[in-house]
Amino acid sequence: MKLKYILQIVFIAILATSCSTDNDDEITINEIEGLVKIQDLSNSTHTIELYNATGQFKTGYNAISIRIKDNTSNTYIENATVSWNPIMHMPDMQHSCPKSAIGKALGKETVYEGFIIYQMTGMDGSGWSLTVNYSINGVEYSITDTITVIQNAKQHVTSFMGSDNNRYVMAIIEPKTPKIAINNLKIGLFKMETMMSFPVVENYKITLDPRMPGMGNHSSPNNTDLTFNTEDAMYHGNLSLTMTGYWVLNLKLLNAENDVLKGEDVTTENTQSSLYLELEF
């Protein structure tokens, strides 16, 4: 009887401990793990926290994560509708740049995400402002502040006039970490409809000829031209990198009728296309 009584006490103790652990030791998920804060934008009601992988805006493609903090309760908003408008302020004009819609990050409660492609910046990183408009429970809010955009060391974005008299913006999106292999090359292509509107260009073609200027301008095998992907509204192709170093991605842009809008073939006499992007790894 004594043994049975002792075993009952031990069982109850274990059960109580187990229940206490389940209730008290809740797992806290860090929704910004792996991200670095760029800066805060604030008004009297909320603080907009801007994050990405490096903690800096740079010319070219920028994937950006956003959180909205209530300044009074110090909690993060889970049910906002968010949009943004980056503006470049020049002495005689203002213009925006290609940007995505903003949506809730997959699997996260307080993080929203999208991208902005800055096609230029000032010598000291100045010139840009960012307005974030957001709605919470039907109430509209807005925050505007200046931001710093650093000039990328390599040409990851280019703005150009096509032979059709339209201005385009083209930016490399992937590979983020190039490697000696066949890499997925992803490029965004946008048309400047107005100073503030940069819609995606669909169903064009981008030819690819990667070269290493410092190594006799040699190319590489197994590259493929880029075609439009309807799932992400970007252009995809294969980029073969056979060694580390500095690469020029010589490009040509063709419309749906196969008319060349910008760029030339690389030949012995013409060592680089006028339409190009750069990589170094």
N, C-alpha and C positions, 0 to 999 in steps of 0.2 A: 504493500500500500504506500509506503513511504517513497519508493522508487517512482511509482505512478504519479504521485503528487509532485515530486521534484520535476519530472518530465513535463507535466502540465505547466508548471511555472516557467520553465525554460522556453517552451513553445510560445506562451503568451508574451514573454519578453522579446523574443525574436520577431514576432508579428508586430508588436508595438514599435520596435526599432525600424522595421521595414516601412511601416506606414508613415512614420515621422520623416524618414528619408525622402519618400515620394512627395510629401507635401512641402517640406521645408527647403530642399536643395533643388530649386528650379533652375533649369539651364538657361542662362542668359546668352542670346545670340547677338553677336556683334555684326550689325548690318553694314558697317563700313570697313570691315576687315579687308586689308589689301589696298585700300584707297588712301590718298593723301589730300588733306584740305588745301584748296587753292586760296579761298578767301570767304568772308562772310559779307552778305548784303543785308542791311537792316533798315527797318522802319520802326515806328513806335509800338507795333503789334507783334511783328514776327522777325525772325532772323533766317535768311536763306543761306544755307551752307552749301558751298560748291566744292566738289571733289573730282579727282581723276587719279590715274596711276602714278603721276609724277609730281603733282602739286603745282603745276605750271600750265598756263595756256601757251601754245606755240602755233606759229603759222602752219597751216595744214589741218588735218583731221583731228578733232578733239572729242573723245567720248567723255561725257560729263555726267556725274551723279549729283542729285540735289536732295537735300532734306530741308524741311520747313519746321522751325522750332517756335512754339508759342512762348513769347518773352515773359509772360506772367506765370504760367504753370511749369515752364521749363520742360515741356513734353513735345513730342514730334507728331506732326499732323499725318494721318493715314488716309484721308479721303479728299485730297485737294485735286482740282483740275488746274494744270499748269501750262503756260506757254512762255516764250521768251522772244526778245528782239535785240540782237547785237547791232550796234551802230558804230561805224568808223567816222570820226569827225575830222574833216579836212578843211583847209582854209576857205575853199570856195564851194564845198559840197559835202553831203553826207551820203553814205550808202551802207547797206547791210551786207550779208554774206549767206551762203548756203547753210541751212539749219534744218534739223528734224523736228517733228512733233515730240512732245515729252509724254512718256507713259510710266506707269508703275514698274519698277524693276522686278523681274521674275523671281518669285519666292521671297520677296521682302515686303515688309509692312510700311516702312517709313521712307523708303528711297525711291526717287523718281529718276529717270535717265533719258538721255538723248545725245545728239552730237551737234557741234558747230564746226564749220570749216572757215577759218580765218585766212583770207587770201593775201593779206598784207599787214604791215604794222609800222609804227613809227620807229625811228632810229633807237630810241630809248625804251621801246615797248609801249609807248603811250598812244593815245588816239581813239581807243575803243571804250565804249560804255556798254553795259548790259542791263536791259530792263526785263524783269521777271514779273509777269502778270499771273495771278492765281485766284482761284475761287474756293471758298470753304463754306459749306452749308448755304450756298446761294449768295454769300457776301463776297464782293470783289475787292481785291487788294493789288497793290503794285509797288515794286521797289526798283529804283534805278541807281546805279553807281558806276564809277569808272573801273576798268579792269586793265591789267597789264598782259600784253601778248608778246612773247619773246620770238624773235626771228629764228626760225629753225636753221641749223647749220647746213642742212642739205635742202634741195628743192623738193619738198613733198607736196607742193601745190603750185599750180600755174593758172593765170588768168590770161585769156588770149581772144583775139578777134578771128573768127572763121571767115573763109572765103564767101560765106553766105551773109556776111555783114552782121552776124550775131556774135555777142560776146559770151564766152563760156568760162567756167571754172572747173578744173580737173584736179583731183587730189588722190594720193595713194592712201589706202586704208589698211591693207594687209599686204605683205607679212609685217607684223609688229616686231618680231624677232627673226630676221632672215637667217637661213642656215644653208649649208652646202647640201643641196637636195633640190628637188622640184617643189617650189613653194606655191601656195595658193596666192595669186596676185589679185587683189580686189581694189578697184578704182571707182571713185564717185565722179559723175559727170553732171553738171548743172548749167542751165542757160540763164543769163542775166536778162530777164524780161523787163524789169524796171530796176531802179536803184535799190528797191526794197524786196524784190521778188526774184527768187532763184530756184525755179522748179527743176526736178530731175528730168534729164533727157533720156528718153526710152528708145530702145531698138536701133541704136547706132552700132558701130563697130570700131574697136581700137586695135590696131596692129601693134605688135611688140617685137623689138629687136634690141635686146640688152647687150651692152658692150663694156669692156674694161679699158678706158683710155690709157691708163698707165701700163698696160700689158699688151701693147700692139693693137689695141682696139678690137681684141678678139671677142667673139660672141660665145654662145653656148648651145648645146643641142636640146631638143625636146621642149622648146617653148611653144605655147599656143596663143593665138590672138584672143582678145577679150570680147565677150558677148554679154548682152544684157540679161540679168537674172531677175525675173518678176517677183521672186519671194522677198528679196531685200532691196530691190530697185538699184542695184549696183552692177558693175561690170566685172566679170571673172575670167581669169585665164591662168595658164601655167607659166611660172617664171623659174627657169633653170639657172641656179647659181653654182658654179663649179669650183669656186675658191673664194676666200675672204678678200675684202678690199673694197675699192670704190667702183660702183657700177652706175652707168647712165642707161636709163630705160628709154630708148628711142621709140617714139610713138607716132602713129598717124591716126587721125580721126576721120572716119567715113560716115556719111549719113545713110539713111535707109536705101537711097538710090546708088550707093557706092561711090558717091562723089567725095573726093578728098577735101576736107574742110581746113585741115591744118596738118603740117608735118611732111617729111620727105624720107625717101629710102636712104639708108647709109651705104655709101659707096667708097671707093678709093679716094675719089675727089671730094666727096661730101662725108665727113667723118662723124657728123652728128645731126640729128633732126632738129628742126626749130621747135618741135613739141617734144618735151622730155620731162622725166622726173628722175630723182637720184636716190640711191641707196648706198650705205657703207656699213660694213659689219666686220 
